[in-house]
Amino acid sequence: MTLPAHRAHVRVGSTIVTYLPDGHGIHPAAATFPDADWTAYPDQLDDEGRLTLSFGAFLLEAGERRILVDLGVGAVDVELPGGGGAVGGALLKNLAEVGLSADDIDTVVFTHLHLDHVGWTTDVPPHPVDPAERAPAGLTFRNARHRVAEAEWAYWTRTGGWGAPDRRVVLEPLSGVVEFLRDGETIAPGITVHATPGHTPGHLAVAVADPDRPEAERVLIVGDILHSAVQVAEPDWSFATDVDPGRALAVRRDVLATPDAVLAAGHVTGHVFGRVERTASGTVWAPVFDGGGA
């Protein structure tokens, strides 16, 4: 069984991309990847056939800018139906350990609005099973612009279901504050967002390049295009909550074929930064270790 990802960073020119852990989930593999055969990957599962997923956020430090991509799962400790569980709450501690507070963040970008990516939107975490017991006092990152794709916002403000963001503690506090992102929009020098629909209708990836060397290797924050490093070798494996599995597969194949890129995959265990390495038998995840350059 693999361990949740730890705090790590890579550099892209003068920009620092840091993974800030928030927690992790343990999920029955048969439920999360319904059509997958894990026989060749026994080290990925525990003795009960469960898979570990990391939860966290990516901090982008670009000049004076301080941007968070996603907000983890929040301060939760719950059992989930089917024998799994989720625990979180470490994001602000990890942010403090790199010398920052919530008030230092100027922009929050959501790759999408599933509850394990919006956990620190307010002071009340969205609960994966039960509705919130109290109303939130306010946004956690009160000085930040909160940005998401318009298609994502439109979908979740009219749709519920498993993984949906809680209206009371996520959608209502963001209503009137949230700002929409356009495909290809530059949010800081060298940092652009790209539409990658499939897992959800308005899913985004965030590309981080060196503005002085745009031809150099970049970092691509992939959100839920990847849930496991095994999907690099098995891209056909669809996650249970993919809204459009066919489109998600096409996006995943495109991302895995991206040249000159370090992928930043926040659900991957161990090392969230990695390259796609091509071997005689296919493609595999090759971790990029802490402090490495893109």
N, C-alpha and C positions, 0 to 999 in steps of 0.2 A: 504494500500500500504506500502511496506517495504522501508527502507532507505538504501542508499549505505553503504558499509562496511567502518568502520573506521580503523585507524592504530591500530595494536594489535600485540602481540608477545607471543610465547611460548618458553619453554626451553627443550632441549633434552640433558641431561648431561650438558656439558659446552657450547654446541652450542645454539645460539639464532636464532630463526626463526621469522622474523618480516614481517608482511604484510604492504606494503607501498601503500596507495591508489593513484591512478592517476586521476580517474574520474568515470563516470558512463554512462550507456546508458538506454534509455527508448524505449521499443520495443513492438509492438502489439503481445500479447501472442499467438493469433491464427496463426500468421506468424512464430514465433520462435519455437513454439511447435505445429506443424500442427494437430497432432492427439490427443492432450491432452484435457481433460475435467477439467476445473478449478472450477467447481461448489463447490467442497468440500474445496477450498482454496481461498475464496474471499478476504482475507486479503493480498494476494500476488499481487493483481492487483489494478490499479487505476480505477477511474470511467469510463475511456474510454477503459478498458480491456487491459491495457498495463502493461508490466512487467519491473521491474528495474533490471539491471545487473551491478555489480561492475566491475571496471577495475583497475588493479594495478600490482604490482610485489612483489616477496618474496625475502627478504634479508636474507642470511645465513651468520652468523658470527661464524666461526669455527677456533679457534686459531687465527693465523694471516691472515686467508683467509677471503675474502669478496666477496661473490658470489651473483649475482642477477639471479633469475629465472623469466624470461619474463620481458618485458619492457613497459607494459601498452599500452594505446591507443595514447599517445602523446598529444601535445597542440592543440586540435581541439575543435570546437564548431559548430556543423553542424546539420542540419535537414536531416533525412533519409527518403527515399521513404516509403510510407505507414503510415506516422503519427508518426514516432519515431524520436529519436535524440541521439547524443553522445556528451559529453563534457569531456575534459581531460586537463592535464597539471600540475598536482600537484606532480608528482613523485619526481622530483629533490628537491622540497621544503620539502617533507616528508623525503627524504634521508638526507637532511641537518639537519632536526630536530632530527635525531638520531646521529648527529655528523659526518657525512660522506659527501664527494663530489663524483662526477662522477669519478674523477681520483683515488679514493681509491678502486674502484671495480676491482678485478683481473680476474674475469670470469663472462661471461653472458651465461646462459643456456636458450635456447628457448624450451618450451614444444612443441611448434609448431609455424608455421609462419603466422597464421591469423593476419590481420592487427591490431587487438586489443591486440596483444601480442608483437608487434614489434615497437610500436609507438615512442620510444625514441632511435631507432637504430642510427639515425643521428639527426642533428639539424632541419631537415624538417620532420614533421609528415606525414605519409601516409594518404591520404584523402580517406574516404570510398566511395565517389561519383566521385570526379573530380581528374584528374592527378595533380601531384605536379607542382606548377608554377615556381619553381627554383630548381637548382641542390643543393644538400647538400654540406656544407663545409667540413664535415668529420664525423667520428663516435663520438657519445656522450661519450661513455665509451672507450676512446682512449687507455687506458692502459690494457684493458681487452681482454682475449681470448673470442671469440664468438663461441659458440658450439651448434650443432643441430644434429639430426639424419640424416644420409645420405639419407634415403628414403624420408624424409621431404624436404630436399634441392632438390633432383632430381625431386620430384613431382611439386614443385612450380616454378622451373626454366623452366618447359615445359608446365605449365598449368596456366590459368587465372581464371576469374570468381569472383563472389561475395566473399568478404573477403580475396582475394588474396593479398599478400604483393606487394607493389608498386616496380616495377623494378628499377626505377630511384633513389628512396630514401632508399630502403632496400636491394634488391638483388644485384644490381651493387656495392654499397659500401662494401657489405660483400664478394663479389666474390674475391677469392684469399686470403681472411683473415679467412673465416669460417673454423672451424675444426669439424670433424664428431665424434659423440659419438657412442659407441657400447652398445648394450643391456647388462646391468649388470655392466657397467664400474663404478669404484670408482673414483670420481673427487676430493675428500678430505676425510680425515678419517671419516668414518661413513656415508658418503654421496654418494649414488649410483643412477644411472639412469636406468630406466626400460622401455622397449618398450611397449606401450599401444595403438596400432593402431586401427583406427576405425573412430574417429572424423576426423582425417587426417591420411594419410598413415604412417607418421613417428612420430606420437604423442608420447611423453615421459612423464612419471611420475618421480618425484624425491623423493627418500626416504632418510630421515634423522634419523639416529640411534646414540645411544651413543656407540662409539667404545669400551668403557670399560665395557659396559653392553649390548651386542648385543641382549640379550633375552628380554630386557625391551621394553616398549611401544615406538613406533617411530612415526614420522610425515611423512605423505605421501602427497606431493604436487601433486594434481591430474589434473592440467591444465583444459581442457574442457571435462573431463570425466563427470563432473557435471557442469551444468549451473545454477541450482537452488537447494536449499535445499529440495524442494518438490520431486526431483528425488530420494531421499533416500527412500521415501515412494512409489514413482511411478517410479521405474527404467526402465520400458518399454517406458517411454516418450523419444522420440528421438528429438534432436535439428535439426533445419532446415538445418544447414550447415554440418551435419555429412556426410562425404564422403561415409562411409560404415556403415549404421545404425545398421545392424545385428552384425557386429564386435564390434561396439561401445557399444552396449547393453551387449554383452558377457563380455567385459572389465569392464563395469560399475558393473555388477553383481559380478565379481571377486573382484573388489576393495571394494565394500560394504561388502563383506564377509571376508575381511582381518582382522585377529585378532590383538589385541593389537596395534591399530593404531589411531592416531588423523589425520583426513583428513584436508588438507588445500586447500580450494576451492575458488579461487580468484574471481569468478563471483557471489558468494553467497552474499546476502545482510545481513546487520547487523553484524554478527560474522562469519568470514571466516574459523575459526578453529572449528571443531566439531567431535564428535564421532557418530557412528551408534548405536543407542539404540534400542534394540529389545523389543517390547511390545507384549501383547496378540493379538493385531490386526495387527501387522506387524513391520516395521522398521521406525524410525524417526530420524531426525537430532537433536542432543543434543549439543548445543554450548559449546565450551571450552572458558572460559573467559580470558581476558588479563592477561598475566603473568603465566598462568597455565603451569604445567609441562606435558610432554608427558610420 
